[in-house]
Amino acid sequence: MPRKFFKKYTPHPERIRRIKGLGMVTHLLANPSLWHLHRHSVARAFANGLFWMAIPIPSQMLAAAVVSIFTRANLPLSIVLVWVSNPFTMAPIFYFNYRIGSLLVSHPPRDELKFELSWHWITTTLGDLWLPLYLGSLIVGSFLAAVSYVSIHLFWRWHVTRSWEKRIQLRRQDRSKKN
């Protein structure tokens, strides 16, 4: 089960408490609910991590960590899920978000973008791109958050129900063998 895998690589809250460099946030990070793997914390972590993954900001991991602390989502899982948008996947993800945003604001999407590191390019091109990009990112991020939250709850419930049914079936088989 993935739970054992995550527990193996996740630090214990007591170990976090002993880190001196964290200063004032140590008591926030030492909260055991940030490190537990149960249905609610995992569902919140998926929603949180996938939402911030879709938002094009430089500090996605920090934003996911702060929201995890306040929503009591699983902190490591939230941060790991942000890395779905990594240097290899950022361009397609943000281009998709831009296309969705362009459809919503009735802004014709640009098919060709030539990046140029100059003040003129930033003021002219980025001024046209930011609204569709961020609107699309908010829509896609919210959609992914909602779908992942509901999916994790449904999958977890299905898995637990299936496990219980298997146990009951094994008990019935053991009883019938004894008789």
Secondary structure, 3 states (H helix, E strand, C coil): CHHHHHHHHCCCHHHHHCCHHHHHHHHHHCCHHHCCCCHHHHHHHHHHHHHHHHCCCCCHHHHHHHHHHHHCCCHHHHHHHHCCCCCCCHHHHHHHHHHHHHHHCCCCCCCCCCCCCCHHHHHHHHHHHHHHHHHHHHHHHHHHHHHHHHHHHHHHHHHHHHHHHHHHHHHHHHHHHHC
